[in-house]
Amino acid sequence: MPKFLRIGIHQSNVSGYTSKAWCVRRVGTAVFLKWGAVEVHGAGDGRKVYWTRLPQEKTVRCGTAQRAMDYAKAAIARRRNHRYEPLAGAIANRRRSAGTGAELAQALATILIVDIVRSTEKAAKLGDARWSQLMGHYYAAVRKELKSSRGKEVVTTGDGVLATFKAPAAGVSCATAIQKAVRTLGLEIRVGLHAGEYKVSGGEMVGLAFHIGTRVAAKARAGEVLVSSAVKELLAQSEIRFRDHGVHQLKGVPERWRLYRVEG
């Protein structure tokens, strides 16, 4: 089964690098696809790749062997054209250490999601080499601000970053700092923040709060930082200024949520 790993900002895929992998396999008239988030440990020939959660799977029935061959060929070509590299080794299930089977107590965090606006258009315009270089500067800028604000990077998602903060004010300040930093690179981002509880299960952070944060970011326009009402309420005594952004239905999330735009 041909496998592909998204090329990281560090071409060596240094230990701890989080990415996405695809697997493509043809059997007769059917093509089997598998994809999902992975974590890379080590570098070079000795690196190990692990699924961070159960991968998604899809079966495409093409009717004839020739159509299946053409479909698989096109799928492989798309991976190569979207900054993926062939992966020779196996992708293992996530390693579990002793005691990770039990869930830890819930914790509260402010969740930040950063996403580049119109990244596909920019990538096509710049070409693979220049876009990869730009992405390297982008992630370096984001991680510099995360470190300054004591944010914890959880995962990279294509051209986005998900991070957590213990304090909501730190998350908002980091979001505005990231905006200013990446603007010098000619990039526009949108940012969403939400505060909620999560659990650590099997070594992963899980919980509805992460989904809500992602949906809040999806409602933001280029250059906007949006926060949920949960974040605003925690910052009631803060000097950070907000403007009401209305009530929204967040896709796949119960109830309607009032969102606020960070001003200044």
C-alpha positions as a Markdown table, in Angstrom:
| # | Residue | x | y | z |
|---|---|---|---|---|
| 1 | Met | 0.0 | 0.0 | 0.0 |
| 2 | Pro | 1.7 | 3.3 | -1.1 |
| 3 | Lys | 1.9 | 5.7 | 1.9 |
| 4 | Phe | 2.5 | 9.4 | 2.0 |
| 5 | Leu | 3.5 | 11.8 | 4.8 |
| 6 | Arg | 3.0 | 15.5 | 4.6 |
| 7 | Ile | 6.4 | 17.2 | 4.3 |
| 8 | Gly | 7.0 | 19.2 | 7.4 |
| 9 | Ile | 8.6 | 22.6 | 7.9 |
| 10 | His | 11.7 | 20.8 | 9.0 |
| 11 | Gln | 12.5 | 18.5 | 6.1 |
| 12 | Ser | 14.0 | 16.0 | 8.4 |
| 13 | Asn | 10.7 | 15.7 | 10.3 |
| 14 | Val | 12.3 | 16.2 | 13.7 |
| 15 | Ser | 11.0 | 14.2 | 16.7 |
| 16 | Gly | 7.6 | 15.3 | 17.8 |
| 17 | Tyr | 6.6 | 16.6 | 14.4 |
| 18 | Thr | 2.8 | 16.3 | 13.9 |
| 19 | Ser | 1.5 | 15.8 | 10.4 |
| 20 | Lys | -1.0 | 13.9 | 8.2 |
| 21 | Ala | -0.6 | 10.6 | 6.3 |
| 22 | Trp | -2.4 | 9.0 | 3.4 |
| 23 | Cys | -2.5 | 5.4 | 2.3 |
| 24 | Val | -3.7 | 4.3 | -1.1 |
| 25 | Arg | -4.3 | 0.7 | -2.2 |
| 26 | Arg | -6.0 | -0.9 | -5.2 |
| 27 | Val | -7.5 | -4.3 | -5.2 |
| 28 | Gly | -9.2 | -5.3 | -8.4 |
| 29 | Thr | -11.9 | -2.8 | -9.2 |
| 30 | Ala | -11.8 | -1.1 | -5.7 |
| 31 | Val | -9.5 | 1.5 | -4.2 |
| 32 | Phe | -9.0 | 1.6 | -0.5 |
| 33 | Leu | -8.0 | 4.9 | 1.1 |
| 34 | Lys | -6.9 | 5.6 | 4.7 |
| 35 | Trp | -5.8 | 8.9 | 6.2 |
| 36 | Gly | -5.4 | 10.7 | 9.4 |
| 37 | Ala | -3.2 | 12.6 | 11.8 |
| 38 | Val | 0.2 | 11.1 | 12.7 |
| 39 | Glu | 3.1 | 11.9 | 15.0 |
| 40 | Val | 6.7 | 11.4 | 13.9 |
| 41 | His | 9.4 | 10.3 | 16.3 |
| 42 | Gly | 13.1 | 10.5 | 15.3 |
| 43 | Ala | 14.4 | 11.6 | 12.0 |
| 44 | Gly | 15.8 | 10.2 | 8.8 |
| 45 | Asp | 15.7 | 6.5 | 8.1 |
| 46 | Gly | 15.2 | 5.7 | 11.8 |
| 47 | Arg | 12.1 | 7.7 | 12.3 |
| 48 | Lys | 8.9 | 6.1 | 13.5 |
| 49 | Val | 5.4 | 7.2 | 12.5 |
| 50 | Tyr | 2.3 | 6.7 | 14.7 |
| 51 | Trp | -1.4 | 7.3 | 14.2 |
| 52 | Thr | -2.5 | 9.8 | 16.8 |
| 53 | Arg | -6.0 | 8.5 | 16.6 |
| 54 | Leu | -7.9 | 5.9 | 14.5 |
| 55 | Pro | -7.5 | 6.8 | 10.8 |
| 56 | Gln | -10.4 | 7.5 | 8.6 |
| 57 | Glu | -11.1 | 4.9 | 5.8 |
| 58 | Lys | -13.0 | 5.0 | 2.5 |
| 59 | Thr | -13.6 | 2.4 | -0.2 |
| 60 | Val | -14.1 | 3.6 | -3.8 |
| 61 | Arg | -15.7 | 1.0 | -6.1 |
| 62 | Cys | -14.7 | 2.0 | -9.7 |
| 63 | Gly | -16.5 | -0.8 | -11.7 |
| 64 | Thr | -13.5 | -1.8 | -13.8 |
| 65 | Ala | -9.9 | -2.5 | -13.0 |
| 66 | Gln | -8.7 | 0.2 | -15.4 |
| 67 | Arg | -10.9 | 2.8 | -13.7 |
| 68 | Ala | -9.5 | 1.7 | -10.4 |
| 69 | Met | -6.0 | 2.0 | -11.7 |
| 70 | Asp | -6.6 | 5.5 | -13.0 |
| 71 | Tyr | -8.3 | 6.5 | -9.8 |
| 72 | Ala | -5.4 | 5.2 | -7.7 |
| 73 | Lys | -2.8 | 6.9 | -10.0 |
| 74 | Ala | -4.6 | 10.2 | -9.7 |
| 75 | Ala | -4.9 | 9.9 | -5.9 |
| 76 | Ile | -1.1 | 9.2 | -5.7 |
| 77 | Ala | -0.4 | 12.2 | -8.0 |
| 78 | Arg | -2.5 | 14.5 | -5.9 |
| 79 | Arg | -0.6 | 13.5 | -2.8 |
| 80 | Arg | 2.8 | 14.2 | -4.5 |
| 81 | Asn | 1.5 | 17.6 | -5.7 |
| 82 | His | 0.3 | 18.6 | -2.2 |
| 83 | Arg | 3.6 | 18.5 | -0.4 |
| 84 | Tyr | 3.6 | 14.9 | 0.6 |
| 85 | Glu | 6.6 | 12.5 | 0.5 |
| 86 | Pro | 6.5 | 8.7 | -0.1 |
| 87 | Leu | 6.7 | 6.9 | 3.2 |
| 88 | Ala | 8.4 | 3.5 | 3.1 |
| 89 | Gly | 7.9 | 2.2 | 6.7 |
| 90 | Ala | 4.7 | 1.2 | 8.4 |
| 91 | Ile | 2.4 | 3.5 | 10.4 |
| 92 | Ala | 1.9 | 2.0 | 13.8 |
| 93 | Asn | -0.9 | 2.5 | 16.3 |
| 94 | Arg | -0.1 | 5.2 | 18.9 |
| 95 | Arg | 2.2 | 3.9 | 21.6 |
| 96 | Arg | 0.7 | 3.5 | 25.1 |
| 97 | Ser | 2.7 | 3.7 | 28.3 |
| 98 | Ala | 1.7 | 2.2 | 31.6 |
| 99 | Gly | -1.3 | 4.0 | 33.1 |
| 100 | Thr | -2.5 | 5.8 | 29.9 |
| 101 | Gly | -5.5 | 3.6 | 29.6 |
| 102 | Ala | -7.2 | 5.4 | 32.5 |
| 103 | Glu | -8.6 | 8.9 | 31.9 |
| 104 | Leu | -7.3 | 11.7 | 33.9 |
| 105 | Ala | -9.5 | 14.3 | 35.7 |
| 106 | Gln | -10.9 | 17.0 | 33.6 |
| 107 | Ala | -8.9 | 20.2 | 33.1 |
| 108 | Leu | -9.9 | 23.7 | 31.9 |
| 109 | Ala | -8.0 | 25.4 | 29.2 |
| 110 | Thr | -8.3 | 28.2 | 26.7 |
| 111 | Ile | -8.0 | 26.7 | 23.2 |
| 112 | Leu | -6.6 | 28.7 | 20.3 |
| 113 | Ile | -6.9 | 27.8 | 16.7 |
| 114 | Val | -4.9 | 29.6 | 14.0 |
| 115 | Asp | -5.6 | 29.1 | 10.3 |
| 116 | Ile | -4.2 | 30.7 | 7.2 |
| 117 | Val | -6.8 | 32.3 | 4.9 |
| 118 | Arg | -6.8 | 31.3 | 1.2 |
| 119 | Ser | -3.7 | 29.2 | 1.7 |
| 120 | Thr | -4.4 | 27.0 | -1.3 |
| 121 | Glu | -4.4 | 30.0 | -3.7 |
| 122 | Lys | -1.2 | 31.3 | -2.2 |
| 123 | Ala | 0.5 | 27.9 | -2.5 |
| 124 | Ala | -0.5 | 27.6 | -6.1 |
| 125 | Lys | 0.8 | 31.1 | -6.9 |
| 126 | Leu | 4.1 | 30.7 | -5.1 |
| 127 | Gly | 4.9 | 27.1 | -6.1 |
| 128 | Asp | 6.0 | 24.2 | -3.8 |
| 129 | Ala | 9.5 | 25.4 | -3.0 |
| 130 | Arg | 8.7 | 29.0 | -2.1 |
| 131 | Trp | 5.5 | 28.0 | -0.3 |
| 132 | Ser | 7.4 | 25.5 | 1.9 |
| 133 | Gln | 9.9 | 28.1 | 2.7 |
| 134 | Leu | 7.2 | 30.6 | 3.6 |
| 135 | Met | 5.5 | 28.0 | 5.8 |
| 136 | Gly | 8.7 | 27.5 | 7.6 |
| 137 | His | 8.8 | 31.2 | 8.5 |
| 138 | Tyr | 5.1 | 31.0 | 9.4 |
| 139 | Tyr | 5.4 | 28.2 | 11.9 |
| 140 | Ala | 8.6 | 29.7 | 13.4 |
| 141 | Ala | 6.7 | 32.9 | 14.0 |
| 142 | Val | 3.7 | 31.1 | 15.5 |
| 143 | Arg | 5.9 | 29.0 | 17.8 |
| 144 | Lys | 7.9 | 32.0 | 18.9 |
| 145 | Glu | 4.7 | 33.8 | 20.1 |
| 146 | Leu | 3.4 | 30.6 | 21.7 |
| 147 | Lys | 6.6 | 30.2 | 23.7 |
| 148 | Ser | 6.5 | 33.9 | 24.8 |
| 149 | Ser | 2.9 | 33.5 | 26.0 |
| 150 | Arg | 3.5 | 30.1 | 27.6 |
| 151 | Gly | 1.1 | 28.4 | 25.2 |
| 152 | Lys | 1.3 | 24.6 | 24.5 |
| 153 | Glu | 1.1 | 23.5 | 20.9 |
| 154 | Val | -1.2 | 20.5 | 20.6 |
| 155 | Val | -1.2 | 19.7 | 16.9 |
| 156 | Thr | -0.6 | 21.2 | 13.5 |
| 157 | Thr | -3.4 | 20.8 | 11.0 |
| 158 | Gly | -2.1 | 21.4 | 7.5 |
| 159 | Asp | -1.5 | 25.1 | 7.6 |
| 160 | Gly | -3.0 | 25.7 | 11.0 |
| 161 | Val | -2.1 | 25.3 | 14.7 |
| 162 | Leu | -4.1 | 24.3 | 17.7 |
| 163 | Ala | -2.7 | 25.3 | 21.1 |
| 164 | Thr | -3.8 | 25.6 | 24.7 |
| 165 | Phe | -3.3 | 28.2 | 27.5 |
| 166 | Lys | -3.9 | 28.1 | 31.2 |
| 167 | Ala | -5.0 | 31.7 | 31.2 |
| 168 | Pro | -7.5 | 33.2 | 28.6 |
| 169 | Ala | -5.8 | 36.6 | 28.6 |
| 170 | Ala | -2.5 | 34.9 | 27.5 |
| 171 | Gly | -4.4 | 33.2 | 24.7 |
| 172 | Val | -5.9 | 36.4 | 23.4 |
| 173 | Ser | -2.6 | 38.3 | 23.7 |
| 174 | Cys | -0.8 | 35.5 | 21.8 |
| 175 | Ala | -3.5 | 35.6 | 19.0 |
| 176 | Thr | -3.0 | 39.3 | 18.4 |
| 177 | Ala | 0.8 | 38.9 | 18.5 |
| 178 | Ile | 0.7 | 36.1 | 16.0 |
| 179 | Gln | -1.4 | 38.3 | 13.7 |
| 180 | Lys | 1.1 | 41.0 | 13.7 |
| 181 | Ala | 4.0 | 38.6 | 13.2 |
| 182 | Val | 2.7 | 36.8 | 10.2 |
| 183 | Arg | 1.4 | 39.9 | 8.5 |
| 184 | Thr | 5.0 | 40.8 | 7.8 |
| 185 | Leu | 5.2 | 37.5 | 5.8 |
| 186 | Gly | 2.3 | 38.6 | 3.6 |
| 187 | Leu | -0.1 | 36.2 | 5.2 |
| 188 | Glu | -3.6 | 36.7 | 6.6 |
| 189 | Ile | -4.8 | 34.5 | 9.3 |
| 190 | Arg | -8.1 | 33.9 | 11.2 |
| 191 | Val | -8.1 | 32.9 | 14.9 |
| 192 | Gly | -10.7 | 31.4 | 17.2 |
| 193 | Leu | -10.5 | 30.9 | 21.0 |
| 194 | His | -12.8 | 29.0 | 23.3 |
| 195 | Ala | -12.5 | 28.0 | 27.0 |
| 196 | Gly | -13.7 | 24.6 | 28.1 |
| 197 | Glu | -12.9 | 21.4 | 29.8 |
| 198 | Tyr | -11.1 | 18.4 | 28.2 |
| 199 | Lys | -9.7 | 15.0 | 29.3 |
| 200 | Val | -6.5 | 13.2 | 28.5 |
| 201 | Ser | -7.4 | 9.8 | 27.2 |
| 202 | Gly | -4.8 | 7.4 | 25.8 |
| 203 | Gly | -2.3 | 10.2 | 25.7 |
| 204 | Glu | -4.6 | 12.5 | 23.7 |
| 205 | Met | -6.5 | 15.6 | 24.7 |
| 206 | Val | -10.1 | 15.0 | 23.9 |
| 207 | Gly | -13.4 | 16.9 | 24.4 |
| 208 | Leu | -16.1 | 19.0 | 22.8 |
| 209 | Ala | -14.1 | 22.2 | 23.7 |
| 210 | Phe | -11.7 | 21.5 | 20.9 |
| 211 | His | -14.4 | 21.2 | 18.3 |
| 212 | Ile | -16.1 | 24.4 | 19.5 |
| 213 | Gly | -12.8 | 26.2 | 19.2 |
| 214 | Thr | -12.3 | 25.0 | 15.6 |
| 215 | Arg | -15.9 | 26.1 | 14.7 |
| 216 | Val | -15.3 | 29.6 | 16.3 |
| 217 | Ala | -12.2 | 30.0 | 14.1 |
| 218 | Ala | -14.2 | 29.0 | 11.0 |
| 219 | Lys | -16.5 | 31.9 | 11.6 |
| 220 | Ala | -13.7 | 34.5 | 11.6 |
| 221 | Arg | -12.7 | 36.5 | 8.5 |
| 222 | Ala | -9.2 | 37.3 | 7.4 |
| 223 | Gly | -7.5 | 39.4 | 10.1 |
| 224 | Glu | -10.1 | 38.6 | 12.8 |
| 225 | Val | -9.7 | 37.1 | 16.3 |
| 226 | Leu | -13.0 | 35.7 | 17.5 |
| 227 | Val | -13.7 | 34.3 | 21.0 |
| 228 | Ser | -16.6 | 32.4 | 22.4 |
| 229 | Ser | -18.8 | 33.8 | 25.2 |
| 230 | Ala | -17.0 | 31.5 | 27.5 |
| 231 | Val | -13.7 | 33.3 | 26.9 |
| 232 | Lys | -15.3 | 36.7 | 27.2 |
| 233 | Glu | -16.9 | 35.8 | 30.5 |
| 234 | Leu | -13.6 | 34.8 | 32.0 |
| 235 | Leu | -12.1 | 38.1 | 30.9 |
| 236 | Ala | -15.0 | 40.3 | 32.4 |
| 237 | Gln | -12.5 | 42.2 | 34.5 |
| 238 | Ser | -9.8 | 42.4 | 31.8 |
| 239 | Glu | -8.9 | 45.5 | 29.8 |
| 240 | Ile | -9.2 | 43.6 | 26.6 |
| 241 | Arg | -11.9 | 45.1 | 24.4 |
| 242 | Phe | -14.5 | 43.0 | 22.5 |
| 243 | Arg | -17.2 | 43.8 | 20.0 |
| 244 | Asp | -20.3 | 41.7 | 19.7 |
| 245 | His | -20.2 | 39.5 | 16.6 |
| 246 | Gly | -23.7 | 38.1 | 16.9 |
| 247 | Val | -25.2 | 34.7 | 17.7 |
| 248 | His | -24.1 | 31.8 | 15.5 |
| 249 | Gln | -24.9 | 28.1 | 15.0 |
| 250 | Leu | -21.6 | 26.3 | 15.1 |
| 251 | Lys | -21.5 | 23.3 | 12.8 |
| 252 | Gly | -22.0 | 20.0 | 14.6 |
| 253 | Val | -22.1 | 21.8 | 18.0 |
| 254 | Pro | -25.2 | 21.9 | 20.2 |
| 255 | Glu | -27.1 | 25.2 | 20.8 |
| 256 | Arg | -26.2 | 28.6 | 19.4 |
| 257 | Trp | -23.2 | 30.6 | 20.5 |
| 258 | Arg | -22.6 | 34.3 | 20.9 |
| 259 | Leu | -19.2 | 35.3 | 19.5 |
| 260 | Tyr | -17.1 | 38.4 | 20.1 |
| 261 | Arg | -14.4 | 40.0 | 18.0 |
| 262 | Val | -11.2 | 41.2 | 19.8 |
| 263 | Glu | -10.7 | 44.9 | 19.2 |
| 264 | Gly | -7.5 | 46.9 | 19.1 |
